[in-house]
């Protein structure tokens, strides 16, 4: 086997999700950004941590996003780990936006 799973962890957003991206600038934690995809509705970016020792997953922050998120990528620089780019649509128009996730670097 290429790798062995010692258990599974899950996280429920209560909404459909399309993309998951590692928070690349955070080199001290196993952190991810998950974006929801509610058509023509309010969406969210969830910052999720994973503890590989305890196999636990939990959400540390939730940010509101104004439209459906089709893709997201985080900044790889540790000093800018709070920056994320999303490709999103309001149903009639597609955009790419740069966002600052306030407080993401201060979490424990």
Biopython code that builds the backbone (N, CA, C, O; Angstrom):
import numpy as np
from Bio.PDB.StructureBuilder import StructureBuilder

atoms = [
    (1, "UNK", "N", (0.835, -1.187, 0.000)),
    (1, "UNK", "CA", (0.000, 0.000, 0.000)),
    (1, "UNK", "C", (0.876, 1.244, 0.000)),
    (1, "UNK", "O", (1.959, 1.259, 0.584)),
    (2, "UNK", "N", (0.398, 2.265, -0.651)),
    (2, "UNK", "CA", (1.164, 3.505, -0.722)),
    (2, "UNK", "C", (1.196, 4.195, 0.634)),
    (2, "UNK", "O", (2.227, 4.755, 1.006)),
    (3, "UNK", "N", (0.108, 4.172, 1.377)),
    (3, "UNK", "CA", (0.064, 4.702, 2.724)),
    (3, "UNK", "C", (-1.004, 3.944, 3.490)),
    (3, "UNK", "O", (-1.875, 3.301, 2.904)),
    (4, "UNK", "N", (-0.924, 4.029, 4.786)),
    (4, "UNK", "CA", (-1.863, 3.299, 5.628)),
    (4, "UNK", "C", (-2.656, 4.273, 6.483)),
    (4, "UNK", "O", (-2.081, 5.162, 7.112)),
    (5, "UNK", "N", (-3.966, 4.113, 6.509)),
    (5, "UNK", "CA", (-4.825, 4.958, 7.324)),
    (5, "UNK", "C", (-5.024, 4.312, 8.678)),
    (5, "UNK", "O", (-5.364, 3.132, 8.759)),
    (6, "UNK", "N", (-4.816, 5.070, 9.742)),
    (6, "UNK", "CA", (-4.995, 4.529, 11.085)),
    (6, "UNK", "C", (-6.329, 4.953, 11.686)),
    (6, "UNK", "O", (-6.568, 4.732, 12.874)),
    (7, "UNK", "N", (-7.173, 5.539, 10.906)),
    (7, "UNK", "CA", (-8.475, 6.012, 11.359)),
    (7, "UNK", "C", (-8.929, 7.132, 10.459)),
    (7, "UNK", "O", (-8.169, 7.601, 9.611)),
    (8, "UNK", "N", (-10.131, 7.555, 10.630)),
    (8, "UNK", "CA", (-10.622, 8.642, 9.803)),
    (8, "UNK", "C", (-11.102, 9.790, 10.685)),
    (8, "UNK", "O", (-11.477, 9.601, 11.842)),
    (9, "UNK", "N", (-11.077, 10.956, 10.114)),
    (9, "UNK", "CA", (-11.593, 12.155, 10.768)),
    (9, "UNK", "C", (-12.524, 12.833, 9.784)),
    (9, "UNK", "O", (-12.332, 12.730, 8.573)),
    (10, "UNK", "N", (-13.524, 13.520, 10.289)),
    (10, "UNK", "CA", (-14.424, 14.221, 9.384)),
    (10, "UNK", "C", (-14.825, 15.559, 9.981)),
    (10, "UNK", "O", (-14.726, 15.787, 11.187)),
    (11, "UNK", "N", (-15.281, 16.430, 9.098)),
    (11, "UNK", "CA", (-15.750, 17.757, 9.481)),
    (11, "UNK", "C", (-16.983, 18.053, 8.639)),
    (11, "UNK", "O", (-16.961, 17.849, 7.426)),
    (12, "UNK", "N", (-18.045, 18.525, 9.256)),
    (12, "UNK", "CA", (-19.293, 18.794, 8.560)),
    (12, "UNK", "C", (-19.529, 20.288, 8.471)),
    (12, "UNK", "O", (-19.571, 20.972, 9.494)),
    (13, "UNK", "N", (-19.683, 20.804, 7.257)),
    (13, "UNK", "CA", (-19.917, 22.236, 7.050)),
    (13, "UNK", "C", (-21.394, 22.606, 7.034)),
    (13, "UNK", "O", (-21.722, 23.792, 7.084)),
    (14, "UNK", "N", (-22.279, 21.644, 6.967)),
    (14, "UNK", "CA", (-23.716, 21.870, 6.815)),
    (14, "UNK", "C", (-24.062, 22.471, 5.448)),
    (14, "UNK", "O", (-25.223, 22.787, 5.188)),
    (15, "UNK", "N", (-23.073, 22.629, 4.588)),
    (15, "UNK", "CA", (-23.258, 23.166, 3.234)),
    (15, "UNK", "C", (-22.390, 22.375, 2.277)),
    (15, "UNK", "O", (-21.403, 21.758, 2.678)),
    (16, "UNK", "N", (-22.765, 22.398, 1.010)),
    (16, "UNK", "CA", (-21.940, 21.753, -0.003)),
    (16, "UNK", "C", (-20.615, 22.501, -0.133)),
    (16, "UNK", "O", (-20.572, 23.727, -0.021)),
    (17, "UNK", "N", (-19.541, 21.757, -0.371)),
    (17, "UNK", "CA", (-18.212, 22.358, -0.531)),
    (17, "UNK", "C", (-17.598, 21.890, -1.834)),
    (17, "UNK", "O", (-17.841, 20.769, -2.280)),
    (18, "UNK", "N", (-16.807, 22.748, -2.438)),
    (18, "UNK", "CA", (-16.164, 22.402, -3.695)),
    (18, "UNK", "C", (-14.643, 22.378, -3.575)),
    (18, "UNK", "O", (-13.993, 21.625, -4.300)),
    (19, "UNK", "N", (-14.059, 23.172, -2.694)),
    (19, "UNK", "CA", (-12.596, 23.225, -2.681)),
    (19, "UNK", "C", (-12.031, 23.207, -1.272)),
    (19, "UNK", "O", (-12.642, 23.682, -0.315)),
    (20, "UNK", "N", (-10.845, 22.642, -1.190)),
    (20, "UNK", "CA", (-10.087, 22.535, 0.051)),
    (20, "UNK", "C", (-8.643, 22.842, -0.300)),
    (20, "UNK", "O", (-8.094, 22.278, -1.247)),
    (21, "UNK", "N", (-8.031, 23.731, 0.459)),
    (21, "UNK", "CA", (-6.661, 24.144, 0.178)),
    (21, "UNK", "C", (-5.864, 24.169, 1.477)),
    (21, "UNK", "O", (-6.370, 24.611, 2.508)),
    (22, "UNK", "N", (-4.628, 23.700, 1.432)),
    (22, "UNK", "CA", (-3.761, 23.775, 2.608)),
    (22, "UNK", "C", (-3.438, 25.241, 2.887)),
    (22, "UNK", "O", (-3.235, 26.021, 1.956)),
    (23, "UNK", "N", (-3.389, 25.615, 4.157)),
    (23, "UNK", "CA", (-2.944, 26.950, 4.550)),
    (23, "UNK", "C", (-1.419, 26.891, 4.528)),
    (23, "UNK", "O", (-0.779, 26.641, 5.550)),
    (24, "UNK", "N", (-0.857, 27.124, 3.360)),
    (24, "UNK", "CA", (0.562, 26.871, 3.112)),
    (24, "UNK", "C", (1.508, 27.711, 3.950)),
    (24, "UNK", "O", (2.611, 27.263, 4.264)),
    (25, "UNK", "N", (1.103, 28.916, 4.317)),
    (25, "UNK", "CA", (1.980, 29.779, 5.103)),
    (25, "UNK", "C", (2.121, 29.344, 6.548)),
    (25, "UNK", "O", (3.041, 29.784, 7.237)),
    (26, "UNK", "N", (1.218, 28.482, 7.023)),
    (26, "UNK", "CA", (1.272, 27.991, 8.403)),
    (26, "UNK", "C", (2.080, 26.701, 8.427)),
    (26, "UNK", "O", (1.564, 25.628, 8.113)),
    (27, "UNK", "N", (3.345, 26.813, 8.801)),
    (27, "UNK", "CA", (4.233, 25.647, 8.799)),
    (27, "UNK", "C", (4.251, 24.919, 10.142)),
    (27, "UNK", "O", (4.919, 23.893, 10.279)),
    (28, "UNK", "N", (3.514, 25.444, 11.147)),
    (28, "UNK", "CA", (3.503, 24.825, 12.470)),
    (28, "UNK", "C", (2.285, 23.940, 12.705)),
    (28, "UNK", "O", (2.268, 23.172, 13.666)),
    (29, "UNK", "N", (1.262, 24.028, 11.845)),
    (29, "UNK", "CA", (0.024, 23.284, 12.042)),
    (29, "UNK", "C", (-0.398, 22.598, 10.751)),
    (29, "UNK", "O", (0.061, 22.966, 9.670)),
    (30, "UNK", "N", (-1.266, 21.606, 10.863)),
    (30, "UNK", "CA", (-1.918, 20.991, 9.708)),
    (30, "UNK", "C", (-3.238, 21.726, 9.518)),
    (30, "UNK", "O", (-4.269, 21.329, 10.061)),
    (31, "UNK", "N", (-3.190, 22.804, 8.738)),
    (31, "UNK", "CA", (-4.330, 23.701, 8.619)),
    (31, "UNK", "C", (-4.784, 23.789, 7.166)),
    (31, "UNK", "O", (-3.973, 23.798, 6.240)),
    (32, "UNK", "N", (-6.109, 23.853, 6.993)),
    (32, "UNK", "CA", (-6.707, 23.887, 5.671)),
    (32, "UNK", "C", (-7.780, 24.969, 5.614)),
    (32, "UNK", "O", (-8.335, 25.366, 6.638)),
    (33, "UNK", "N", (-8.061, 25.436, 4.404)),
    (33, "UNK", "CA", (-9.176, 26.343, 4.161)),
    (33, "UNK", "C", (-10.161, 25.608, 3.272)),
    (33, "UNK", "O", (-9.809, 25.147, 2.186)),
    (34, "UNK", "N", (-11.404, 25.500, 3.743)),
    (34, "UNK", "CA", (-12.460, 24.839, 3.010)),
    (34, "UNK", "C", (-13.491, 25.889, 2.623)),
    (34, "UNK", "O", (-13.902, 26.688, 3.464)),
    (35, "UNK", "N", (-13.916, 25.900, 1.359)),
    (35, "UNK", "CA", (-14.877, 26.889, 0.879)),
    (35, "UNK", "C", (-16.181, 26.211, 0.498)),
    (35, "UNK", "O", (-16.184, 25.148, -0.123)),
    (36, "UNK", "N", (-17.291, 26.836, 0.875)),
    (36, "UNK", "CA", (-18.598, 26.270, 0.553)),
    (36, "UNK", "C", (-19.077, 26.770, -0.809)),
    (36, "UNK", "O", (-18.596, 27.776, -1.330)),
    (37, "UNK", "N", (-20.032, 26.041, -1.362)),
    (37, "UNK", "CA", (-20.575, 26.359, -2.685)),
    (37, "UNK", "C", (-22.094, 26.274, -2.638)),
    (37, "UNK", "O", (-22.685, 25.277, -3.054)),
    (38, "UNK", "N", (-22.715, 27.324, -2.128)),
    (38, "UNK", "CA", (-24.167, 27.431, -2.143)),
    (38, "UNK", "C", (-24.508, 28.305, -3.337)),
    (38, "UNK", "O", (-24.106, 29.468, -3.391)),
    (39, "UNK", "N", (-25.249, 27.753, -4.297)),
    (39, "UNK", "CA", (-25.564, 28.500, -5.502)),
    (39, "UNK", "C", (-26.408, 29.722, -5.181)),
    (39, "UNK", "O", (-27.446, 29.623, -4.526)),
    (40, "UNK", "N", (-25.954, 30.862, -5.645)),
    (40, "UNK", "CA", (-26.646, 32.140, -5.484)),
    (40, "UNK", "C", (-27.011, 32.435, -4.026)),
    (40, "UNK", "O", (-28.094, 32.944, -3.736)),
    (41, "UNK", "N", (-26.112, 32.115, -3.139)),
    (41, "UNK", "CA", (-26.363, 32.362, -1.728)),
    (41, "UNK", "C", (-25.091, 32.765, -1.018)),
    (41, "UNK", "O", (-24.026, 32.853, -1.629)),
    (42, "UNK", "N", (-25.205, 33.009, 0.271)),
    (42, "UNK", "CA", (-24.043, 33.347, 1.085)),
    (42, "UNK", "C", (-23.196, 32.101, 1.319)),
    (42, "UNK", "O", (-23.727, 31.018, 1.566)),
    (43, "UNK", "N", (-21.909, 32.256, 1.240)),
    (43, "UNK", "CA", (-20.979, 31.151, 1.422)),
    (43, "UNK", "C", (-19.975, 31.485, 2.502)),
    (43, "UNK", "O", (-19.973, 32.583, 3.059)),
    (44, "UNK", "N", (-19.114, 30.510, 2.790)),
    (44, "UNK", "CA", (-18.160, 30.676, 3.878)),
    (44, "UNK", "C", (-16.813, 30.059, 3.524)),
    (44, "UNK", "O", (-16.719, 29.152, 2.698)),
    (45, "UNK", "N", (-15.775, 30.577, 4.172)),
    (45, "UNK", "CA", (-14.451, 29.962, 4.198)),
    (45, "UNK", "C", (-14.245, 29.468, 5.626)),
    (45, "UNK", "O", (-14.351, 30.249, 6.572)),
    (46, "UNK", "N", (-13.956, 28.192, 5.789)),
    (46, "UNK", "CA", (-13.715, 27.599, 7.105)),
    (46, "UNK", "C", (-12.224, 27.312, 7.231)),
    (46, "UNK", "O", (-11.640, 26.685, 6.347)),
    (47, "UNK", "N", (-11.606, 27.757, 8.309)),
    (47, "UNK", "CA", (-10.206, 27.415, 8.602)),
    (47, "UNK", "C", (-10.262, 26.216, 9.539)),
    (47, "UNK", "O", (-10.815, 26.289, 10.636)),
    (48, "UNK", "N", (-9.679, 25.112, 9.085)),
    (48, "UNK", "CA", (-9.790, 23.832, 9.782)),
    (48, "UNK", "C", (-8.410, 23.326, 10.171)),
    (48, "UNK", "O", (-7.491, 23.321, 9.351)),
    (49, "UNK", "N", (-8.266, 22.903, 11.413)),
    (49, "UNK", "CA", (-7.013, 22.306, 11.899)),
    (49, "UNK", "C", (-7.185, 20.810, 12.066)),
    (49, "UNK", "O", (-8.270, 20.317, 12.375)),
    (50, "UNK", "N", (-6.090, 20.102, 11.854)),
    (50, "UNK", "CA", (-6.063, 18.648, 12.044)),
    (50, "UNK", "C", (-4.904, 18.303, 12.965)),
    (50, "UNK", "O", (-3.772, 18.722, 12.728)),
    (51, "UNK", "N", (-5.186, 17.536, 14.020)),
    (51, "UNK", "CA", (-4.151, 17.057, 14.929)),
    (51, "UNK", "C", (-3.877, 15.600, 14.583)),
    (51, "UNK", "O", (-4.711, 14.730, 14.832)),
    (52, "UNK", "N", (-2.705, 15.336, 14.009)),
    (52, "UNK", "CA", (-2.392, 13.983, 13.573)),
    (52, "UNK", "C", (-2.152, 13.019, 14.734)),
    (52, "UNK", "O", (-2.264, 11.806, 14.550)),
    (53, "UNK", "N", (-1.829, 13.523, 15.916)),
    (53, "UNK", "CA", (-1.619, 12.649, 17.080)),
    (53, "UNK", "C", (-2.933, 12.118, 17.636)),
    (53, "UNK", "O", (-3.019, 10.959, 18.042)),
    (54, "UNK", "N", (-3.956, 12.970, 17.654)),
    (54, "UNK", "CA", (-5.248, 12.564, 18.216)),
    (54, "UNK", "C", (-6.287, 12.258, 17.138)),
    (54, "UNK", "O", (-7.385, 11.795, 17.446)),
    (55, "UNK", "N", (-5.941, 12.515, 15.877)),
    (55, "UNK", "CA", (-6.834, 12.277, 14.739)),
    (55, "UNK", "C", (-8.099, 13.138, 14.826)),
    (55, "UNK", "O", (-9.175, 12.710, 14.409)),
    (56, "UNK", "N", (-7.963, 14.357, 15.372)),
    (56, "UNK", "CA", (-9.094, 15.268, 15.532)),
    (56, "UNK", "C", (-9.054, 16.377, 14.483)),
    (56, "UNK", "O", (-7.988, 16.848, 14.088)),
    (57, "UNK", "N", (-10.248, 16.781, 14.043)),
    (57, "UNK", "CA", (-10.416, 17.892, 13.117)),
    (57, "UNK", "C", (-11.363, 18.892, 13.766)),
    (57, "UNK", "O", (-12.401, 18.501, 14.299)),
    (58, "UNK", "N", (-11.018, 20.185, 13.728)),
    (58, "UNK", "CA", (-11.897, 21.200, 14.282)),
    (58, "UNK", "C", (-11.742, 22.497, 13.506)),
    (58, "UNK", "O", (-10.710, 22.751, 12.885)),
    (59, "UNK", "N", (-12.781, 23.304, 13.555)),
    (59, "UNK", "CA", (-12.804, 24.588, 12.865)),
    (59, "UNK", "C", (-12.329, 25.666, 13.822)),
    (59, "UNK", "O", (-12.826, 25.765, 14.944)),
    (60, "UNK", "N", (-11.364, 26.478, 13.384)),
    (60, "UNK", "CA", (-10.854, 27.554, 14.226)),
    (60, "UNK", "C", (-11.457, 28.911, 13.878)),
    (60, "UNK", "O", (-11.529, 29.796, 14.730)),
    (61, "UNK", "N", (-11.892, 29.078, 12.626)),
    (61, "UNK", "CA", (-12.481, 30.347, 12.189)),
    (61, "UNK", "C", (-13.435, 30.086, 11.019)),
    (61, "UNK", "O", (-13.267, 29.133, 10.258)),
    (62, "UNK", "N", (-14.430, 30.951, 10.901)),
    (62, "UNK", "CA", (-15.334, 30.943, 9.750)),
    (62, "UNK", "C", (-15.438, 32.372, 9.239)),
    (62, "UNK", "O", (-15.674, 33.299, 10.013)),
    (63, "UNK", "N", (-15.261, 32.547, 7.937)),
    (63, "UNK", "CA", (-15.357, 33.862, 7.299)),
    (63, "UNK", "C", (-16.483, 33.824, 6.279)),
    (63, "UNK", "O", (-16.601, 32.867, 5.514)),
    (64, "UNK", "N", (-17.303, 34.852, 6.265)),
    (64, "UNK", "CA", (-18.387, 34.946, 5.296)),
    (64, "UNK", "C", (-17.807, 35.290, 3.920)),
    (64, "UNK", "O", (-16.860, 36.068, 3.810)),
    (65, "UNK", "N", (-18.394, 34.697, 2.873)),
    (65, "UNK", "CA", (-17.987, 34.956, 1.498)),
    (65, "UNK", "C", (-19.251, 35.288, 0.711)),
    (65, "UNK", "O", (-20.248, 34.578, 0.841)),
    (66, "UNK", "N", (-19.241, 36.348, -0.105)),
    (66, "UNK", "CA", (-20.479, 36.831, -0.714)),
    (66, "UNK", "C", (-21.055, 35.985, -1.846)),
    (66, "UNK", "O", (-22.209, 36.196, -2.219)),
    (67, "UNK", "N", (-20.316, 35.054, -2.400)),
    (67, "UNK", "CA", (-20.834, 34.296, -3.541)),
    (67, "UNK", "C", (-20.256, 32.885, -3.543)),
    (67, "UNK", "O", (-19.408, 32.552, -2.716)),
    (68, "UNK", "N", (-20.721, 32.057, -4.481)),
    (68, "UNK", "CA", (-20.288, 30.659, -4.545)),
    (68, "UNK", "C", (-18.799, 30.571, -4.901)),
    (68, "UNK", "O", (-18.345, 31.206, -5.852)),
    (69, "UNK", "N", (-18.055, 29.791, -4.141)),
    (69, "UNK", "CA", (-16.607, 29.676, -4.313)),
    (69, "UNK", "C", (-16.293, 28.425, -5.141)),
    (69, "UNK", "O", (-16.678, 27.313, -4.780)),
    (70, "UNK", "N", (-15.598, 28.627, -6.238)),
    (70, "UNK", "CA", (-15.250, 27.516, -7.124)),
    (70, "UNK", "C", (-13.821, 27.039, -6.906)),
    (70, "UNK", "O", (-13.498, 25.892, -7.216)),
    (71, "UNK", "N", (-12.968, 27.901, -6.381)),
    (71, "UNK", "CA", (-11.579, 27.528, -6.147)),
    (71, "UNK", "C", (-10.984, 28.493, -5.129)),
    (71, "UNK", "O", (-11.402, 29.646, -5.030)),
    (72, "UNK", "N", (-9.990, 28.000, -4.365)),
    (72, "UNK", "CA", (-9.285, 28.886, -3.442)),
    (72, "UNK", "C", (-7.835, 28.417, -3.324)),
    (72, "UNK", "O", (-7.529, 27.232, -3.458)),
    (73, "UNK", "N", (-6.963, 29.377, -3.071)),
    (73, "UNK", "CA", (-5.549, 29.087, -2.861)),
    (73, "UNK", "C", (-5.020, 30.087, -1.839)),
    (73, "UNK", "O", (-5.394, 31.259, -1.849)),
    (74, "UNK", "N", (-4.146, 29.608, -0.957)),
    (74, "UNK", "CA", (-3.597, 30.460, 0.100)),
    (74, "UNK", "C", (-2.188, 30.902, -0.250)),
    (74, "UNK", "O", (-1.525, 30.298, -1.093)),
    (75, "UNK", "N", (-1.742, 31.952, 0.400)),
    (75, "UNK", "CA", (-0.402, 32.484, 0.183)),
    (75, "UNK", "C", (0.628, 31.581, 0.868)),
    (75, "UNK", "O", (0.447, 31.227, 2.033)),
    (76, "UNK", "N", (1.701, 31.203, 0.171)),
    (76, "UNK", "CA", (2.701, 30.313, 0.773)),
    (76, "UNK", "C", (3.667, 31.009, 1.736)),
    (76, "UNK", "O", (4.404, 30.326, 2.447)),
    (77, "UNK", "N", (3.687, 32.339, 1.780)),
    (77, "UNK", "CA", (4.615, 33.066, 2.643)),
    (77, "UNK", "C", (4.089, 33.094, 4.080)),
    (77, "UNK", "O", (2.966, 33.544, 4.307)),
    (78, "UNK", "N", (4.878, 32.623, 5.058)),
    (78, "UNK", "CA", (4.412, 32.623, 6.450)),
    (78, "UNK", "C", (3.961, 33.992, 6.955)),
    (78, "UNK", "O", (3.020, 34.068, 7.745)),
    (79, "UNK", "N", (4.600, 35.062, 6.523)),
    (79, "UNK", "CA", (4.221, 36.391, 6.984)),
    (79, "UNK", "C", (2.896, 36.863, 6.370)),
    (79, "UNK", "O", (2.329, 37.862, 6.815)),
    (80, "UNK", "N", (2.405, 36.153, 5.357)),
    (80, "UNK", "CA", (1.127, 36.499, 4.725)),
    (80, "UNK", "C", (0.166, 35.316, 4.703)),
    (80, "UNK", "O", (-0.623, 35.176, 3.768)),
    (81, "UNK", "N", (0.225, 34.468, 5.721)),
    (81, "UNK", "CA", (-0.631, 33.283, 5.743)),
    (81, "UNK", "C", (-2.108, 33.615, 5.850)),
    (81, "UNK", "O", (-2.950, 32.733, 5.686)),
    (82, "UNK", "N", (-2.441, 34.875, 6.122)),
    (82, "UNK", "CA", (-3.841, 35.284, 6.219)),
    (82, "UNK", "C", (-4.440, 35.677, 4.869)),
    (82, "UNK", "O", (-5.604, 36.075, 4.816)),
    (83, "UNK", "N", (-3.676, 35.576, 3.774)),
    (83, "UNK", "CA", (-4.176, 35.930, 2.448)),
    (83, "UNK", "C", (-4.688, 34.693, 1.712)),
    (83, "UNK", "O", (-4.048, 33.641, 1.725)),
    (84, "UNK", "N", (-5.839, 34.832, 1.075)),
    (84, "UNK", "CA", (-6.417, 33.751, 0.276)),
    (84, "UNK", "C", (-7.019, 34.366, -0.986)),
    (84, "UNK", "O", (-7.614, 35.443, -0.941)),
    (85, "UNK", "N", (-6.860, 33.678, -2.096)),
    (85, "UNK", "CA", (-7.466, 34.091, -3.358)),
    (85, "UNK", "C", (-8.597, 33.120, -3.655)),
    (85, "UNK", "O", (-8.416, 31.905, -3.576)),
    (86, "UNK", "N", (-9.765, 33.657, -3.997)),
    (86, "UNK", "CA", (-10.892, 32.802, -4.369)),
    (86, "UNK", "C", (-11.345, 33.128, -5.787)),
    (86, "UNK", "O", (-11.351, 34.285, -6.206)),
    (87, "UNK", "N", (-11.721, 32.086, -6.511)),
    (87, "UNK", "CA", (-12.422, 32.236, -7.781)),
    (87, "UNK", "C", (-13.884, 31.980, -7.438)),
    (87, "UNK", "O", (-14.225, 30.931, -6.892)),
    (88, "UNK", "N", (-14.738, 32.934, -7.757)),
    (88, "UNK", "CA", (-16.131, 32.833, -7.309)),
    (88, "UNK", "C", (-17.079, 33.399, -8.350)),
    (88, "UNK", "O", (-16.672, 34.109, -9.269)),
    (89, "UNK", "N", (-18.359, 33.068, -8.183)),
    (89, "UNK", "CA", (-19.374, 33.481, -9.129)),
    (89, "UNK", "C", (-20.662, 33.831, -8.396)),
    (89, "UNK", "O", (-21.012, 33.198, -7.400)),
    (90, "UNK", "N", (-21.354, 34.834, -8.890)),
    (90, "UNK", "CA", (-22.665, 35.178, -8.334)),
    (90, "UNK", "C", (-23.795, 34.609, -9.192)),
    (90, "UNK", "O", (-24.957, 34.968, -9.005)),
    (91, "UNK", "N", (-23.459, 33.733, -10.122)),
    (91, "UNK", "CA", (-24.433, 33.127, -11.015)),
    (91, "UNK", "C", (-24.410, 33.722, -12.402)),
    (91, "UNK", "O", (-24.758, 33.054, -13.375)),
    (92, "UNK", "N", (-24.002, 34.979, -12.499)),
    (92, "UNK", "CA", (-23.939, 35.617, -13.815)),
    (92, "UNK", "C", (-22.558, 36.188, -14.135)),
    (92, "UNK", "O", (-22.262, 36.510, -15.286)),
    (93, "UNK", "N", (-21.723, 36.308, -13.117)),
    (93, "UNK", "CA", (-20.408, 36.929, -13.305)),
    (93, "UNK", "C", (-19.357, 36.155, -12.509)),
    (93, "UNK", "O", (-19.581, 35.810, -11.349)),
    (94, "UNK", "N", (-18.213, 35.886, -13.135)),
    (94, "UNK", "CA", (-17.105, 35.212, -12.456)),
    (94, "UNK", "C", (-16.049, 36.244, -12.086)),
    (94, "UNK", "O", (-15.776, 37.185, -12.830)),
    (95, "UNK", "N", (-15.458, 36.032, -10.896)),
    (95, "UNK", "CA", (-14.417, 36.949, -10.411)),
    (95, "UNK", "C", (-13.334, 36.173, -9.686)),
    (95, "UNK", "O", (-13.530, 35.034, -9.262)),
    (96, "UNK", "N", (-12.194, 36.818, -9.555)),
    (96, "UNK", "CA", (-11.103, 36.331, -8.703)),
    (96, "UNK", "C", (-10.795, 37.466, -7.737)),
    (96, "UNK", "O", (-10.582, 38.605, -8.152)),
    (97, "UNK", "N", (-10.771, 37.146, -6.439)),
    (97, "UNK", "CA", (-10.563, 38.179, -5.416)),
    (97, "UNK", "C", (-9.512, 37.744, -4.410)),
    (97, "UNK", "O", (-9.373, 36.560, -4.103)),
    (98, "UNK", "N", (-8.777, 38.722, -3.904)),
    (98, "UNK", "CA", (-7.808, 38.503, -2.835)),
    (98, "UNK", "C", (-8.447, 38.974, -1.534)),
    (98, "UNK", "O", (-8.951, 40.094, -1.447)),
    (99, "UNK", "N", (-8.420, 38.098, -0.515)),
    (99, "UNK", "CA", (-9.042, 38.381, 0.778)),
    (99, "UNK", "C", (-8.004, 38.263, 1.892)),
    (99, "UNK", "O", (-7.040, 37.506, 1.782)),
    (100, "UNK", "N", (-8.218, 39.017, 2.956)),
    (100, "UNK", "CA", (-7.405, 38.879, 4.160)),
    (100, "UNK", "C", (-8.286, 38.262, 5.236)),
    (100, "UNK", "O", (-9.316, 38.829, 5.602)),
    (101, "UNK", "N", (-7.883, 37.102, 5.743)),
    (101, "UNK", "CA", (-8.623, 36.414, 6.805)),
    (101, "UNK", "C", (-8.108, 36.944, 8.141)),
    (101, "UNK", "O", (-7.150, 36.417, 8.706)),
    (102, "UNK", "N", (-8.760, 37.991, 8.630)),
    (102, "UNK", "CA", (-8.332, 38.653, 9.872)),
    (102, "UNK", "C", (-8.261, 37.655, 11.021)),
    (102, "UNK", "O", (-9.189, 36.875, 11.235)),
    (103, "UNK", "N", (-7.155, 37.686, 11.758)),
    (103, "UNK", "CA", (-7.007, 36.866, 12.949)),
    (103, "UNK", "C", (-6.523, 35.449, 12.729)),
    (103, "UNK", "O", (-6.286, 34.732, 13.702)),
    (104, "UNK", "N", (-6.367, 35.016, 11.483)),
    (104, "UNK", "CA", (-5.985, 33.624, 11.251)),
    (104, "UNK", "C", (-4.575, 33.334, 11.766)),
    (104, "UNK", "O", (-4.311, 32.217, 12.211)),
    (105, "UNK", "N", (-3.683, 34.288, 11.720)),
    (105, "UNK", "CA", (-2.309, 34.066, 12.178)),
    (105, "UNK", "C", (-2.198, 34.053, 13.708)),
    (105, "UNK", "O", (-1.217, 33.537, 14.243)),
    (106, "UNK", "N", (-3.182, 34.608, 14.416)),
    (106, "UNK", "CA", (-3.126, 34.695, 15.885)),
    (106, "UNK", "C", (-3.704, 33.481, 16.593)),
    (106, "UNK", "O", (-3.584, 33.369, 17.813)),
    (107, "UNK", "N", (-4.330, 32.568, 15.857)),
    (107, "UNK", "CA", (-4.965, 31.418, 16.531)),
    (107, "UNK", "C", (-3.917, 30.493, 17.124)),
    (107, "UNK", "O", (-2.752, 30.513, 16.726)),
    (108, "UNK", "N", (-4.346, 29.690, 18.074)),
    (108, "UNK", "CA", (-3.422, 28.744, 18.716)),
    (108, "UNK", "C", (-3.634, 27.357, 18.181)),
    (108, "UNK", "O", (-2.951, 26.423, 18.599)),
]
sb = StructureBuilder()
sb.init_structure("model")
sb.init_model(0)
sb.init_chain("A")
sb.init_seg("    ")
for serial, (resi, resn, name, xyz) in enumerate(atoms, 1):
    if name == "N":
        sb.init_residue(resn, " ", resi, " ")
    sb.init_atom(name, np.array(xyz, "f"), 0.0, 1.0, " ", f" {name:<3s}", serial, name[0])
structure = sb.get_structure()
